[in-house]
Amino acid sequence: MRRRQFLGTVGSVALATGVGPGSAPALAASAPAPYGPGLDGPPTVTPDDLRFRPRTLRRGSPHRAGLLRAEVERIVPAAEEYMRPGPDRPNPSHPGFVLLAARNGVVVEHAARGHALRYASWDAATGTAVELPRDQWVDMATDTIFDMASISKLFTSVVLVSLAEKGRLDLDSPVARYLPPFDASDPAKSPIVVRQLVNHTSGMKADMDLKPYPDHEARMAAVYAEPLKDKPGERYTYSDLNLITAGALMQEITGKGLDTLVAELITEPLGMSDTGYNPPDSKLERVAATEYMPWTGREIVRGTVHDEKAYYLGGVAGHAGIFSTAADMAVFGQMVLNGGTYGGHRVLGEEWVRAMITNENPDLGPEAARGLGWQLDQRFYMDALTSPVTTGHTGYTGPCLVADPIDGTLLVFMANRVHPTRNWGTVSDYRRAPARHLARAVPVRPAVAREAWYSGQRDADTATLRVPLEKAVDKKASLRFRLWYDTQSTDVCTVEATTSAKPDDDASWQPVPLKLSAGRWSWESKGDFAGFSARRWLNAQGELPDGVTSVRWRYVTDKEQQGRGVYLDDIRVLSGARPVFMSVRPRDNARVRADGWKLSDN
């Protein structure tokens, strides 16, 4: 087996406006068409806009990666905070982690902190973690092997898409065509097609207990017989049963177990030598421990799969069972960012990667945003790295993988957060914290001036930028400015104007209706904006009331998730055609009153 190394050349991220040669695989019928010339609404990015260039991971400086050193240096300390109790966090989020951050193939952080093994058990009666003697604790190392839990679903999905690309299966054919036992006891399952297993619209339940069944055959029969929760195609329900079925389907088609398929189609070609199911005894000392699980006949679990269903299926299942390292997972993520190839070995064709990260469920709500197995635009763990094409997954045991093809950023965060118990919580703050700093490390250069006004990324905050005019503008007043924003949809920035001589009188401020444009896109706003606008500078303009004395931008954020924030440049207030305020003039910019905003050259 080839050994993976962080060596090779570095490419760059590219976006394009059209689709390259070759025929793309069919997408779900409800998938939206990409934005085209003359369409309303903020600009966006779709998988068809992406152009892939090969990158091989290598160590390098933030400068080499095109990142801001100060923000890169905050990534690991931000993650370390969650190894300790904190505000609204009575217990540590996890005992330790391994983190890898990269951009354009340049690995700028690969760090290990805390402990892979620290606890002997969990006392449920007192809610107390029982520690091992300190000399038995095992430190995290950069090559620590983790139970990837539901990130295993990504491997199952890549194998499924690979078999579809090779013509071994049709994503729109019924599952029962390939797996006859699937609907044998429940005809309601007959309409379910293969793609619905990986976009989670099959109607199957989320979970079930496999412990009561005597053997593997009986457990799989129970999965097939489990009644549907919903009519196929009607709702999104994230379901382990979907991926268990997908794994069995591929075994039926190929005559090979899922572990063999993952090895042959993914890990061996990519040199991911520390990735697979049921790690051998020779690697046990490198494996991070998970939970104290006496109800499964085990104590502190280390080296066998944490997920109960996967455990009772022998450790190899479509929904869970993969073990891996941060370095191997980085190769896996970079393969997707590269368009299906890594180190000269192609796993998937580019058009199939695009299909894999195209939202299959656009009408089922933001939580359902998912391609063929891969999650999309999930801010609850991606935080400011998210976009319509940012992809990845989380694992119940603690890890996450985030790949942003727009900026070429990659974050692998590995933690054993269920050690010693799942009862300490599942909140993803500890995943968002390093993601936020990696996102902020990608510079946003001002559109016109040397510095732009920047809102920052503070939670539960109101940041206000006010432009006081030297005197009221009696008539034909207008506002022009350049705008860059990337925010959570509930973190809203509002442009307001007042005619009052008392700017502290909040009741006097009224929204300024805006006309916005960027290239071929144009749209209007009642004065507020939020969400995604393709990470590009926009033009904004609005008419101001007669007698205007001040203009302000008020950015209000909630207490949890963030985008990259808001940038303002080249702010101008005009009286007719005559400028009365121009932020590019130092004298005028010095009059700006900033509460929470700051001037930034990046």
N, C-alpha and C positions, 0 to 999 in steps of 0.2 A: 504494500500500500504506500502511495506517495505521502510524504510528510509535509504538512502545510507550513509555509514560512511567510513572514512579512517582508517579502522582497519583490522587486519589480518596478515597473514604470507607473507613473501617475497620469491619468487622463483628466478630462474635465466634463462638467455637466453641460448638457445642451438641450435647448428647447427648440421646437420647430413648429411651423404653422400648418403643415400638411402631413399626409400619411405616406410612408415610404413604400417601395415596391414590395410585392408579395401579397398574398391574400390572407387576411386575418381570420381567425376562427370565429364562428358565430357567437355573438354575445346574447345575453338574456333579452327577450323581446322588449322589456320595459327600460332598457338602458338608454339614457338620454344622449342625444347627439351633442358633439362638442360645439362650443361657441363658434360662430362664423362671422363673416363681414357684416357690419350693420346691425348686429343684434344688440338689444338693450341689456342693461345690467352690468355690474362690475366685471372686469376681465377675470378669467379663471384659467386653470391648467387641467387638461385631461390627459389620460395615458397616450392618446394619439399625438399630443404635443411633445412627447419625450423623445429624445434621441440618445441612444446609449453608446458609450465609448468604454473600452475595456480598461479596468484599473486593477492593479494587484496591490494588496495591502503592504505597506511598509511603514516603519517608524519615521517620524519627522517632526519638525517644529511647527508651532501654530502658524508662523509666517509662511512656511512651505505649504500649509493647508489653506492659506487665505483666511485664517481665523484670528480673532483678537486674543492676544496672550492673556490679558487680565481676566477675561471671561473663561478661558480654558482653565486657568489656575483656580477658578471657583468651582469647577465641576465636582471634583472629588470631595472637597470640604463640605459642599452642599449635601452630598450623599452621606457623609459621615454623621451629619446631624441626626439622622434617623436611626443610628445605633444606640441612641440615648432617649430617655423620656423627654417630652417637650410639651409645649402648649397644646391642649386638647389631645395629648398623647401620653397616657399614664405609663405605657410600657414601650420598650424599644420596638421599632418596626421590624427589625431583623437583627441577628447577632453578627452579621458580616456580609460582605459583598465583594464581587469582582466587577470592575467596570472597564469597558473599552469604548472610546470615542474616536471617530475618524471623520475626515472629510476628503472627498476626491481621492480616496485610497490612502491618505496619509493618516496614520494612527498617532494621535496627539496625546492620548491618555490610555494606559493599560495598567490599572492599579488594583491592588487587593487590600482589604481592611477587615479587621475583626476575626471571627472564628468560624471555621467549618464545622467544628464539633465543640460544644460547650456544656450541654445539658445531659443529665442522666435520665430524667423523667419529668412528668408534669403531675402535680398533685391537684386533681380536679376539685376535691373537696374544699381545699383552701385557696385555690386559684394561684398556686405557687409553683414557680419553676425550680426544679431540683438540679443544682449544678454538680458536675463532676469535680473531683479534686483538680486543682488548677494545673497540676503537672500532666493531666490527661486531656487538657484542652488542645485542640488542633487549630493552628492559624490558617486563615485563608491564604491561598497562593494564587498567582496569576493563572496557573494551570489546574486549579481546583475544578473538579467535575461536578456538575449540578444536574439534578432531576428537573427537566424542562417542562414537565406537566403538559399543559395544553399547547405550548409551543410545538409539541409533537404534531399537532394538527397541520402545521405548515409543511412538514415533511410528507405527511400523507397526501396533502393537496398537490405538492409539486410532483410526486409520483403519479397521481391521478392525471394531472395535466400532461405530463410526459407521455403517458400511455394514450391519452387522447390525441396528442400530436403525432404519435407513431401509428395511429389508426387502429389501436387495439380496443378502443371503446368510443362511444358517441355520448357526449355529455347530455344530449337531449333524448336519449333512449331510456325506456323504463329500467329502473334498477333490477326488476325481476327478470328482465331479458338475460342478464348476466348472472343473477343470483336467484334461481327459482324458489328457494325456501323463503325468500323475503316476504312474499305476499300469500304464501300457501295457506296460512291460517287467518289472514286478514285481507280480504279483497280490497278494502279501502286504501291499501298501500299500493295497489297496482298502478295508479297514475303517477307515482313519484318517479321523477327522472334523476339521472346521476348528478347533474349540477345542483339540484336541490339539497343533496347531502352536504355539499361544501358551502353553499350560501345560506344554509340553515332555514330553508323554507319548506322542508319536507312535511311538516306537521307533526313530526315525532316529538315525544317528550324530551325534556332536558336530561333526565337522569333516571336510573333505576338501580336497585340493589341486586347484585349478581351473587352475593355470598351464599344464599340458600340452595343454589343449584349444584349438583354433584360433580360436574366435569365441564370441560370446555364446550363440548357439543351441546350440552343442555343449556349452558349460559348463552350461547349464540342463538339457540332456538328461542330462548326467552326474549332476547332482544327483538327478533323478528316478530314474535307474537304480541309484544307490548302494544296495546291500542294506541292509535293516534291521538294527539292532543287537539290538532286542528286539521282542517281540510288542506291538502297539499297546495302550496303556492299562495295561501291567503295571508299567513302571518310569519314573522320572523321569531323563531325560538332557538336560542343558542343551545345546541344539543350534542352531548357526548355520543349519543346513540347514532347520530348521523355519521360520525367519523369512524365509529366501530364498524358500522355497516360498509362504509367505503373501503376500509381495510380488507374486510372479508370479500368484497366484490373483486378487488384487484387480485387477491389470492386465487379466487375462482377462475379468473380470466387467464392468469399467467401460470398457475400451478406452483407459484413461489410464495413463501411467507413474506409479510410486510417487512420484516427485518432484512431479508435478503434483497428485496426490491429497493429499499432505502440505501443499502450498501452499494448495490450495483449501479443505481441511477444517480445517486447524490454523493454519498460520503467518500467512496473510493475514487471517483474521478476528481473530486475537489481536494483530496488529501486530508479529509477531516478524520484523522486517525483516532481522535478521542470521542467520537460521536457514534452512538448506537444504543441498542436496547440491552438490558441486563449486563451491566459492566462486569468484566471478569474479576476474580479475586485479586489478581495482580494489580488492579487499579483501585482497590477498596480504600487504601489510605489517602487517596486523592479525592474521594467523594465527599461532598458536603452532606451532613446529616439532615434529616427532615424531622418528622413528628414522632412523638411518643404515641403509639397506636396499639394498645393492648387488645382492643376489640378485633383486631385482625390477627391476633396471635403473635404480634411483634411488639418489641419495646421501642427504643429509639431506632427509627428506620435509617439505615445507611447502606446504600448499595443495591437496594431493591426499590421498585417503583412505589411512590407514595400513594398515588391514586388507587382507590380500592377496586374499582372495576378493572383497571389494567392489571392490578395485582392478581385478581382472581382469573384473569385471562392469560396468565403466565408471563406478564411483563411486556408483552408485545401487543399493542392495540393501536387503532387508528387515531384515537383521541389523546393518548398519553403513553409514556414509556421511554421516550428518548432521554438520554443523558448526554451532556456536552460541556464544553468549555467556552469561555468568552471568545477565545481566539478562533475556535472552529465556527462558532455562531457568527462571528464577524465575516468569515469567508462565505458562509451561507447568505448573509444579508447583502454582502457586496456582489455576489452572483446575481441577485435580483436587480441591484442598482446598475449592474453591467448589462442588463438585458438578457440574462440567462446563461452567461458564460463567466468563467473565472480561470485564470492561469492557462488559457488555451484550450480548456475543456468546456464544451457546450452541454448544458443540462436541458435548457429549453430554448426554443426560437423566440426572437424578440416579440413577434406578434402574439405569441402565447403568453409571454410575460405581461404584455399590455392587457390581454384578456383577463389574466389572473388578478390584476390590480384595477380593473374596471368595476365600478359599483354595480352589483347585481340586484340590489334592493333599493333603488332610489326613491320609491314611493312608500317605504315602510318605516321611515323615521331615521334620525341620525345614528341611533344605536345599532341599526341594522346595516350600516354602511360596510359592505364586505364584498370582496371580489370572489374568486374561486378559492375559498378558504382563508384568504388574507384579509385582516381587518384594515379599514381605511378611515382616516380622518377621525381618530378617537382621542380627543383631547384629554380624557381622564387619565391617560398615562403618557401620551405623546407631548402634551402641553404645547409649548410654542414651536415645536418641530412639526406640528400637524399641518396638513393641507389636503385638498381633495385627492391627491395621489400619494400622500405619505402612508406607508403600509407597515404592518408588523403584527405582533400578537403579544399577549401576556400569558404567564403560566401561574397556576394557583399556588405553587410552591414559592413564588416570589420573582422570577425573572421576567424580563421583557426584551423585545427586539423592536427597534424603530429604524426604518429606512426612508429617508426623504430624498426622492430623486430630483427635486427641483434644485436644492442646494448641494446635493451629493453628500449629505450628512448621514452618519450611521452611529447609532447608540446601542450597545449591548450592555444590559444591566442584569447581573446575576446575583440573586440573594436566596438564602434559605429561610424565608420569613416564617415558615411554619415550625421552625425549630425553637422551642420544643412543642409548640402548640399553635393551632390555627385560631385559638380564642383571643389572641392579642390583636386580631383585626386584619382587614384586607384593604384598608384605604391605600390609594396609590400615590399619596403625597411623596413617598420616598422614590417613586419612579419619575414623577414630574420634576423634582428638584434638579437633578442633573440634566434632564432634557431641556429645561428652561435656559440653563447657562450655555449649553452647546448651541442652542438656537440663537441666543444673543451674541454668541461669539462670531456669527456670520455677519460681517459689517453691512450696514446700509449707508451708502455714501450719499451726501447731500446732492440735491438735483441742480442747484445753482450756486449757493454760497459755500464758503468753507465749512460752515457749521449749520446744522438744522436744529430746530427745536424738537426735543424728544420727550415723550410722555413717561417713559419708564414702564416697569412691569410689576408694580406693587399690587398685592391682593387687598381687597376691601378698602379701596382708596378712591378719592376724588382729586384729580390733578387738574388745575385750572391755569390756562395761559391767557392773559388779558392784554389787549392792545389799546391803551388809552390815547385818544386823539387830542392834539393840541387845542383844537376848538371844534365845536359841533359842525358837522357837514350838513348844510341846510337842504340841499336837493341833489338829485342824480348821484347819490353815493353808491358805490359798489365795492365788492370785495373780490380779490383774486389771490389764490395761493396754490402752491404745489403740495400734494398730499401723498403720503405712503402709510398704509395701515394694514395690520394683520392682527385681528383681535378675536377673542371668543365672541360668539354672537350676542351674548348677554352683557358684554363689556362695551358700552356705547359711548362714542364721542359726539358731542352736540356743539354746533356752532351757533352762537347767540349774539345779539346786539342789543344795546340799550340807548335810549335818548336821555336818560337821567344823568344828572350831575353827581349822583351818589351811586357809584358802582357796587356798593355793598347791599343795595336794595335789590334782592334777588327777584322780587315780583316784577321788576321793570324789564327783565331780560326776556327777549323773545327769540325763538329759533329763526335762523336765516335759511330760507329755501335755497338749495344748491343745484347747479348743473355741473355734472362731472363727466370727464372724458379721459380716455387713454387709447391712443391709436384709433382703431376702428370701433371701439366701444364708447357708448355715451348713455347716460342715464340721469335721473333726477332724484333728489332727496328732499325731505321736508326740513332738513337741517342736521340730521344725524346720520352716522354711518358706523358700521361694525361688520366683522366677518373677514372674509378673504378677498383680496383684490389682486391676486397673481404676483404679489411681492414686487410691484413696480410703481414708479412715480405716476401720479395722476394730476390732472388739471382740475381745479375747482373754482367756481365763481358764483356769486350771488348778489342780488340787489339789496342794499341796506335802507333802513327807514330814513326818511327826512329827519334831520336833526340828530343823527347818530353821534354819540360821544365815545363809545367804547365797543370793541368786539372781543369776544372770548371763545375759547375752546375748552369744553369741560368734559373730561374723560373719567367715567365712573366704572369701577371694576367690582366684581363680586369677590367672595372670600377664598376661592379655590383655584380655578384654572386660568391660564393666561395665553395670549398670543405674543407676537413680537412687540406690539405696541403701536403708537402713532407718531409719525414724523411730519413736521410742517416746515416748508421752505418758501422763500420768495413771497412773503406775505405783503400784499399791497392793498391799500384803501385809496379809492379814487373819488374825486369830485368831478363828474363828467369824465373828461380824458386826463385831468390833471391829478397826479399822485399827491396825496396828502400824508401818506405813510408808506415807507418801503423798508422792509426788514433788511435788505441788502445794504442800506445806509447805516453805518455804525451808530450815528446819532439817534436814529429812529429805533434801532434794535435795542439800544440801551434803555429805552422807555418801557419796554415790555415788562409786565409784571408776571413772574412765573412762580406758581405754587405747585411743586411736584414735577414740573417740567425742567429740562436743562438743555443747554446748547451742546451738541454732539457732532463730531466729524465722522461718526460711524454708527 
